[in-house]
Amino acid sequence: MTLSIKLISLVYLVAAALFIFGLKGLTHPASARRGNVYAMIAMLLAIVATLFHPAVKHYGFIVAGLCGGAVIGTIIALRIRMTAMPQLVAALHSFVGFAAVLVALGAYLNHATRNAASQLLLTELFVGSVIGALTATGSAVAFGKLQTLLPGRPILLPQRHLVHLFMALVVVALGIDFVIYGHFAALLLASCIALVLGVMLILPIGGADMPVVVSLLNSYSGWAAAATGFTLGNHLLIIVGAIVGFSGGILSYIMSRAMNRSIVSIMLGGFGAGSAASNTPLAQAADQHIHAAAVEDAVFLLSNASKVIIVPGYGMAVAQAQHALKELSEILGHKGIDVQFAIHPVAGRMPGHMNVLLAEADVPYEQVAEMEDINPEFARADVVLIIGANDVTNPAARTDASSPIYGMPILEVGKAKHIFFIKRSMKPGYSGVENLLFQNENCSLVFGDAKSVCEQMATELKTAA
């Protein structure tokens, strides 16, 4: 059974609209679940319509691929932890990139056997293959860094910018040769160079920039999908790829602005690779300037506070402490204490990481505030409770011009009366920069696993009640 091209085009149009509504839904935690449902329905419509396309003659490999992908996807979805979501996203971007390369190579061989490869088609094939190759290996390196299979610090190769420029020029030259003369070897060689270039572009980028990198790679995967759509003549793939490409690019720009840095400087790499962190006042006089506190000390001030602001960071994600933190906030709320959650745009390892974790724990959306809205509130807060949010609370971004994070907007937690910072150790944040907040007289560190500490705080507060 096949469907007419007009009916398939109509289904594609409906699916494209649902993808747009899905993306719109993802702009706010309250509508995120509905947005995901729209996107899933859209994808189901797209798959079904494609299966009944007149060009599809055999279903053996298609059904095998669908079943295999469904099984693998279901297992991953059931087993994946929220802390591993950023590296999963990076891995999926890598799959999209490799798929774009394979489609480009297969499409060329298919058209070449029929002598039907026009220069326009060759251009589409080349662009799709090169962008896909960059996305594939770049995302694989990002996965390795996030999964700690590779060092999170920047890996700086000698003369890397000149090497990158030379490789890019070679790819362009091979592209011209491929489009004009149709040499398959040029496409293969350019794709291989792009695979290597993807690795070399991401290796120099440090861990603190990973949220922006993941977002930018998401944009790359979108453009790779759009190029594949042109190759296959699939309008839906073009539309969705363009949506992903533009939205990922815009999000990357917004996040780079939140870090007070340009996307170009982020992609050039090297951030946090210097020795500035080891020369900070904290590193020189750690024993004399750092206050430690027991859980009981924090509970006493929390129970007597009027306003408490909680700042979640990657430490909360690692410990899976969001549910314990929700219970703690509810206990404080029952005592008549005003509780808010402060979210920095680049907290965690991917855009919206903290929002997703808090939503998973059913933290009310009205309690969650973004950086611009919450910063004026810190001066009125009696207690700020920070759970492993290092870089986004580091005053070095404002006061230490030699720091790699200088100029990055931060959560102004230092203005609160009291600060309790839950940490497992004295290790710095993902950027490798020591947190000068620990020197403040109003800041005390509570050492321990975030989930255990929050659960103990909740128990102590109940007893105190």
Sequence and secondary structure as in RCSB ss.txt:
>XXXX:A:sequence
MTLSIKLISLVYLVAAALFIFGLKGLTHPASARRGNVYAMIAMLLAIVATLFHPAVKHYGFIVAGLCGGAVIGTI
IALRIRMTAMPQLVAALHSFVGFAAVLVALGAYLNHATRNAASQLLLTELFVGSVIGALTATGSAVAFGKLQTLL
PGRPILLPQRHLVHLFMALVVVALGIDFVIYGHFAALLLASCIALVLGVMLILPIGGADMPVVVSLLNSYSGWAA
AATGFTLGNHLLIIVGAIVGFSGGILSYIMSRAMNRSIVSIMLGGFGAGSAASNTPLAQAADQHIHAAAVEDAVF
LLSNASKVIIVPGYGMAVAQAQHALKELSEILGHKGIDVQFAIHPVAGRMPGHMNVLLAEADVPYEQVAEMEDIN
PEFARADVVLIIGANDVTNPAARTDASSPIYGMPILEVGKAKHIFFIKRSMKPGYSGVENLLFQNENCSLVFGDA
KSVCEQMATELKTAA
>XXXX:A:secstr
    HHHHHHHHHHHHHHHHHHHHHTTSHHHHHHHHHHHHHHHHHHHHHHHT TT    HHHHHHHHHHHHHHHH
HHHH  GGGHHHHHHHHHHHHHHHHHHHHHHHHHHHHTTT   HHHHHHHHHHHHHHHHHHHHHHHHHHHHTTSS
 SS    TTHHHHHHHHHHHHHHHHHHHHHH  HHHHHHHHHHHHHHHHHHHTTS GGGHHHHHHHHHHHHHHHH
HHHHHHHT HHHHHHHHHHHHHHHHHHHHHHHHTT  HHHHHH  TT SSGGGGSHHHHSHHHH  B  HHHHHH
HHHT SEEEEEE HHHHHHT HHHHHHHHHHHHHTT EEEEEE TT SSSTTHHHHHHHHTT  GGGEEEHHHHG
GGGGG SEEEEES  GGG THHHH TTSTTTT     GGGSSEEEEEESSS   TT    GGGGSTTEEEEES H
HHHHHHHHHHHHHH 
